[in-house]
Amino acid sequence: MDEKKHKVELSPNDFSAIVKKAYDRGVSDHGITVQQLLEDLKVDLLKIKV
């Protein structure tokens, strides 16, 4: 079984937007824990990975 993995070119703007979104949420949502914030960040980053 030959399974091909496609790599998506991640533009600096995509990555920056995801990190900025996480930062903004961390600053504005005082009830969020670091673990929740990291989990959300991980999910967002995995969405752009194929």
RAHUQUI-V642780 format. One record per residue. N is the residue number from 1. OMEGA is omega in degrees with one decimal (none if undefined). Layout:
BEGIN
n:N omega:OMEGA
n:N omega:OMEGA
END
This chain:
BEGIN
n:1 omega:-179.7
n:2 omega:-178.5
n:3 omega:-178.9
n:4 omega:176.4
n:5 omega:180.0
n:6 omega:176.6
n:7 omega:178.8
n:8 omega:174.9
n:9 omega:-179.8
n:10 omega:179.5
n:11 omega:177.7
n:12 omega:179.4
n:13 omega:178.8
n:14 omega:-178.8
n:15 omega:-179.6
n:16 omega:-179.9
n:17 omega:179.7
n:18 omega:-180.0
n:19 omega:178.7
n:20 omega:178.7
n:21 omega:179.0
n:22 omega:178.8
n:23 omega:-179.4
n:24 omega:179.0
n:25 omega:178.8
n:26 omega:-179.7
n:27 omega:-172.9
n:28 omega:-177.1
n:29 omega:-174.9
n:30 omega:179.9
n:31 omega:-176.3
n:32 omega:176.8
n:33 omega:177.9
n:34 omega:179.7
n:35 omega:178.4
n:36 omega:-179.5
n:37 omega:178.6
n:38 omega:178.9
n:39 omega:178.0
n:40 omega:178.6
n:41 omega:178.9
n:42 omega:180.0
n:43 omega:179.4
n:44 omega:179.9
n:45 omega:178.8
n:46 omega:179.1
n:47 omega:-179.6
n:48 omega:177.9
n:49 omega:179.5
n:50 omega:none
END
